[in-house]
Amino acid sequence: MNGQPISEASVGATGRHGRRGGARLKALAAGVLLLALTACGGGGTASGGAGQGGPAAQDGGKQDNAASRAVVTVLPKDGADSVATSGVLKVTAQQGKLTTVTVADSKGTPVEGKITADGASWQPTAHLAAGTQYKVHAIAKDAEGRESAKDTTFTTLVPKNTFIGQYTPEDGSTVGVGMPVSINFTRGITNPEAVEKAIKVTARPAVEIKGHWFGNDRLDFRPEKYWAAGTKVTVHLNLDGVEGRPGVYGKQKKTITFTIGRRQVSTVDAEAKTMKVERDGKIVKTLPITAGAPSTTTYNGQMVISEKYKVTRMNGATVGFGGEYDIKDVPHAMRLSTSGTFVHGNYWASKSTFGSQNVSHGCVGLSDTRGAGDSSTPAAWFYDSSIIGDVIVVKNSKDKVIKPDNGLNGWNMPWSEWIA
């Protein structure tokens, strides 16, 4: 070849040397192709089969990066607005099981909920707040353990009509052993189960506490027996977003705490015309009293002090007694019923009346002086020794037992009836 390069023409020549050159090139090309196939296969075998590391040999022929079959669905849809605060939010999984569901408002406050035992769905265990944006993050796994996630955002409705609960006792107060938690709602409630579920009352030391409805606008909570002295009580009002009646939603979220003070239970004997004051299991004083006259007797039963006034006005016209009395400066008055029963100081009756006659219009009277300025009188002593929530029990009066909803007097209802 005299050192000249081989041209396409010489390769394709039909001469003897041309045929040999073509055969050599074909053999060389076949060898290169075989080497390329062997390298892609990850190494050949003695039998010439596919390499052991090839994808066809992994996971039964399935690709590692295959998508999860699990499908996560969130209701309401992403971006939804004016969503109802209950009965709508739900997360489900098909062809897989939910492993993680988190729902939180814009402040990061979580919404409690539970994934069902089969992993098919999640629902909140409480209502949502009104006018609030929530973010949902959910993860499900398919049978091969591959994860599928979904993230959505929605906003709950802004109600046009709202209600709140006006509660007693006051936050941070110290009260007597008879004080219930009493909540009066500003609108009549037609969905009491939802409202009661949104209120949690706990005590330390722990004791069973149950709620009871009086009509459709008042809910009281108490234990079976009086609170133990020193008990710490916490009330969680989570009414924000609760639909108390069609189209009317709560707008209140608050925590209240109060403490039970020493145990003081005083017993008025209308027949003996005395009141024995018992504190922490000991009688500390016996006071002469005057109870209701024969025509205006005092209720029997357990009554709780709900208000205290050093001086107040009492007008018979406001409680059905017309113009029989109007005393503008009744001293040391403490309310026992909504209908007007008080234990109070009396300066207009002679001192000999107390302990010997029943002359009141249904109240329990104690000897006192005008103006409430004498701290040595029986009325002043009892007023200073009492706190809101203390119990006064009236017995041996020729009257009926006071109704449980007349004041904070649910103790007059048997426990079996209370929890029913």
DALIN-V836144 format. One record per residue. RES is the residue in one small letter. D_LAST is the distance of its C-alpha to the last C-alpha in Angstrom with 2 decimals. Layout:
# DALIN-V836144
res=RES d_last=D_LAST
res=RES d_last=D_LAST
This chain:
# DALIN-V836144
res=m d_last=115.94
res=n d_last=117.92
res=g d_last=114.72
res=q d_last=113.67
res=p d_last=110.00
res=i d_last=109.03
res=s d_last=108.39
res=e d_last=106.26
res=a d_last=109.50
res=s d_last=110.79
res=v d_last=107.45
res=g d_last=107.60
res=a d_last=111.34
res=t d_last=112.52
res=g d_last=114.95
res=r d_last=114.64
res=h d_last=113.36
res=g d_last=110.95
res=r d_last=109.31
res=r d_last=108.79
res=g d_last=107.17
res=g d_last=104.69
res=a d_last=103.70
res=r d_last=103.10
res=l d_last=100.78
res=k d_last=98.78
res=a d_last=98.30
res=l d_last=97.28
res=a d_last=94.66
res=a d_last=93.20
res=g d_last=92.88
res=v d_last=91.08
res=l d_last=88.62
res=l d_last=87.94
res=l d_last=87.31
res=a d_last=84.86
res=l d_last=82.86
res=t d_last=82.76
res=a d_last=81.48
res=c d_last=78.61
res=g d_last=77.59
res=g d_last=77.11
res=g d_last=79.90
res=g d_last=81.34
res=t d_last=81.17
res=a d_last=83.96
res=s d_last=83.07
res=g d_last=82.90
res=g d_last=79.08
res=a d_last=76.63
res=g d_last=75.91
res=q d_last=72.99
res=g d_last=71.43
res=g d_last=71.27
res=p d_last=68.05
res=a d_last=68.44
res=a d_last=67.88
res=q d_last=64.59
res=d d_last=60.99
res=g d_last=62.29
res=g d_last=64.06
res=k d_last=61.06
res=q d_last=61.55
res=d d_last=59.68
res=n d_last=58.95
res=a d_last=57.34
res=a d_last=54.29
res=s d_last=50.76
res=r d_last=49.46
res=a d_last=45.85
res=v d_last=44.74
res=v d_last=42.01
res=t d_last=40.32
res=v d_last=38.30
res=l d_last=36.38
res=p d_last=36.87
res=k d_last=40.64
res=d d_last=42.74
res=g d_last=43.38
res=a d_last=40.60
res=d d_last=39.63
res=s d_last=36.76
res=v d_last=34.37
res=a d_last=30.69
res=t d_last=28.48
res=s d_last=26.17
res=g d_last=26.74
res=v d_last=30.50
res=l d_last=31.53
res=k d_last=32.33
res=v d_last=35.11
res=t d_last=36.51
res=a d_last=39.51
res=q d_last=41.79
res=q d_last=44.44
res=g d_last=43.00
res=k d_last=39.98
res=l d_last=38.47
res=t d_last=39.22
res=t d_last=38.54
res=v d_last=36.46
res=t d_last=36.33
res=v d_last=35.10
res=a d_last=35.74
res=d d_last=36.36
res=s d_last=39.77
res=k d_last=39.10
res=g d_last=38.32
res=t d_last=34.60
res=p d_last=33.17
res=v d_last=30.37
res=e d_last=28.20
res=g d_last=28.14
res=k d_last=28.63
res=i d_last=31.43
res=t d_last=30.44
res=a d_last=31.75
res=d d_last=34.59
res=g d_last=35.63
res=a d_last=35.60
res=s d_last=33.29
res=w d_last=31.51
res=q d_last=28.72
res=p d_last=27.18
res=t d_last=23.77
res=a d_last=23.31
res=h d_last=24.72
res=l d_last=28.28
res=a d_last=29.64
res=a d_last=31.39
res=g d_last=35.19
res=t d_last=35.68
res=q d_last=38.14
res=y d_last=37.06
res=k d_last=39.32
res=v d_last=38.55
res=h d_last=40.55
res=a d_last=40.08
res=i d_last=42.21
res=a d_last=42.38
res=k d_last=44.82
res=d d_last=46.53
res=a d_last=47.54
res=e d_last=50.65
res=g d_last=48.74
res=r d_last=50.03
res=e d_last=47.77
res=s d_last=46.98
res=a d_last=45.40
res=k d_last=44.15
res=d d_last=43.62
res=t d_last=42.25
res=t d_last=41.23
res=f d_last=39.07
res=t d_last=37.74
res=t d_last=34.43
res=l d_last=34.38
res=v d_last=34.98
res=p d_last=32.50
res=k d_last=33.96
res=n d_last=30.82
res=t d_last=28.59
res=f d_last=25.87
res=i d_last=25.09
res=g d_last=22.50
res=q d_last=23.94
res=y d_last=22.56
res=t d_last=22.95
res=p d_last=24.28
res=e d_last=27.55
res=d d_last=28.60
res=g d_last=30.63
res=s d_last=29.78
res=t d_last=29.45
res=v d_last=26.84
res=g d_last=25.66
res=v d_last=23.01
res=g d_last=20.58
res=m d_last=20.65
res=p d_last=17.42
res=v d_last=17.88
res=s d_last=17.72
res=i d_last=18.66
res=n d_last=20.02
res=f d_last=21.09
res=t d_last=24.47
res=r d_last=23.48
res=g d_last=20.62
res=i d_last=18.35
res=t d_last=17.91
res=n d_last=16.98
res=p d_last=13.92
res=e d_last=13.38
res=a d_last=17.00
res=v d_last=16.98
res=e d_last=14.08
res=k d_last=15.81
res=a d_last=18.96
res=i d_last=17.87
res=k d_last=18.07
res=v d_last=17.90
res=t d_last=19.70
res=a d_last=21.39
res=r d_last=24.58
res=p d_last=24.49
res=a d_last=21.35
res=v d_last=18.05
res=e d_last=14.44
res=i d_last=13.15
res=k d_last=9.84
res=g d_last=9.70
res=h d_last=8.21
res=w d_last=10.18
res=f d_last=12.41
res=g d_last=14.26
res=n d_last=15.73
res=d d_last=17.76
res=r d_last=15.94
res=l d_last=13.63
res=d d_last=13.42
res=f d_last=13.09
res=r d_last=13.58
res=p d_last=13.84
res=e d_last=12.77
res=k d_last=16.28
res=y d_last=18.94
res=w d_last=20.56
res=a d_last=23.64
res=a d_last=26.89
res=g d_last=28.39
res=t d_last=25.28
res=k d_last=25.84
res=v d_last=22.94
res=t d_last=23.30
res=v d_last=21.57
res=h d_last=22.56
res=l d_last=22.38
res=n d_last=23.51
res=l d_last=23.23
res=d d_last=26.79
res=g d_last=26.87
res=v d_last=23.23
res=e d_last=23.35
res=g d_last=20.84
res=r d_last=22.25
res=p d_last=25.27
res=g d_last=28.21
res=v d_last=26.61
res=y d_last=26.23
res=g d_last=25.27
res=k d_last=28.39
res=q d_last=27.17
res=k d_last=27.31
res=k d_last=27.28
res=t d_last=26.55
res=i d_last=26.00
res=t d_last=26.49
res=f d_last=26.52
res=t d_last=27.31
res=i d_last=26.07
res=g d_last=29.19
res=r d_last=30.22
res=r d_last=27.88
res=q d_last=28.74
res=v d_last=26.94
res=s d_last=29.07
res=t d_last=28.79
res=v d_last=30.34
res=d d_last=31.63
res=a d_last=32.48
res=e d_last=34.67
res=a d_last=36.58
res=k d_last=36.65
res=t d_last=36.09
res=m d_last=33.79
res=k d_last=33.66
res=v d_last=33.01
res=e d_last=31.66
res=r d_last=32.05
res=d d_last=31.26
res=g d_last=31.23
res=k d_last=34.43
res=i d_last=35.26
res=v d_last=37.43
res=k d_last=38.28
res=t d_last=37.97
res=l d_last=38.55
res=p d_last=39.63
res=i d_last=37.53
res=t d_last=37.49
res=a d_last=34.27
res=g d_last=33.79
res=a d_last=36.60
res=p d_last=36.11
res=s d_last=35.76
res=t d_last=33.48
res=t d_last=31.31
res=t d_last=28.97
res=y d_last=25.20
res=n d_last=23.89
res=g d_last=21.11
res=q d_last=20.49
res=m d_last=21.89
res=v d_last=22.53
res=i d_last=25.86
res=s d_last=25.40
res=e d_last=29.07
res=k d_last=32.51
res=y d_last=35.79
res=k d_last=39.07
res=v d_last=40.34
res=t d_last=38.65
res=r d_last=39.33
res=m d_last=37.43
res=n d_last=38.18
res=g d_last=36.96
res=a d_last=37.21
res=t d_last=34.27
res=v d_last=31.86
res=g d_last=33.26
res=f d_last=36.13
res=g d_last=38.94
res=g d_last=41.97
res=e d_last=41.46
res=y d_last=41.49
res=d d_last=41.96
res=i d_last=42.40
res=k d_last=43.22
res=d d_last=43.19
res=v d_last=40.40
res=p d_last=40.58
res=h d_last=37.99
res=a d_last=34.93
res=m d_last=31.34
res=r d_last=28.48
res=l d_last=25.52
res=s d_last=23.96
res=t d_last=24.26
res=s d_last=25.93
res=g d_last=28.80
res=t d_last=28.25
res=f d_last=30.38
res=v d_last=32.05
res=h d_last=35.58
res=g d_last=39.25
res=n d_last=41.38
res=y d_last=45.15
res=w d_last=46.07
res=a d_last=45.46
res=s d_last=47.96
res=k d_last=47.10
res=s d_last=47.46
res=t d_last=44.41
res=f d_last=41.98
res=g d_last=41.12
res=s d_last=42.72
res=q d_last=41.31
res=n d_last=38.15
res=v d_last=39.41
res=s d_last=36.86
res=h d_last=34.92
res=g d_last=31.59
res=c d_last=32.06
res=v d_last=32.94
res=g d_last=36.59
res=l d_last=38.70
res=s d_last=42.49
res=d d_last=43.77
res=t d_last=46.76
res=r d_last=47.15
res=g d_last=46.73
res=a d_last=44.44
res=g d_last=47.47
res=d d_last=47.70
res=s d_last=45.69
res=s d_last=46.59
res=t d_last=44.55
res=p d_last=41.35
res=a d_last=39.41
res=a d_last=40.93
res=w d_last=40.21
res=f d_last=36.52
res=y d_last=36.20
res=d d_last=37.93
res=s d_last=35.86
res=s d_last=32.45
res=i d_last=30.51
res=i d_last=27.67
res=g d_last=24.40
res=d d_last=25.96
res=v d_last=24.17
res=i d_last=25.87
res=v d_last=24.64
res=v d_last=26.23
res=k d_last=26.83
res=n d_last=29.26
res=s d_last=29.32
res=k d_last=29.78
res=d d_last=26.87
res=k d_last=23.13
res=v d_last=20.44
res=i d_last=19.97
res=k d_last=17.01
res=p d_last=14.58
res=d d_last=15.77
res=n d_last=19.38
res=g d_last=20.47
res=l d_last=18.72
res=n d_last=17.23
res=g d_last=13.51
res=w d_last=14.54
res=n d_last=14.69
res=m d_last=10.97
res=p d_last=10.02
res=w d_last=8.42
res=s d_last=6.22
res=e d_last=5.04
res=w d_last=5.50
res=i d_last=3.81
res=a d_last=0.00
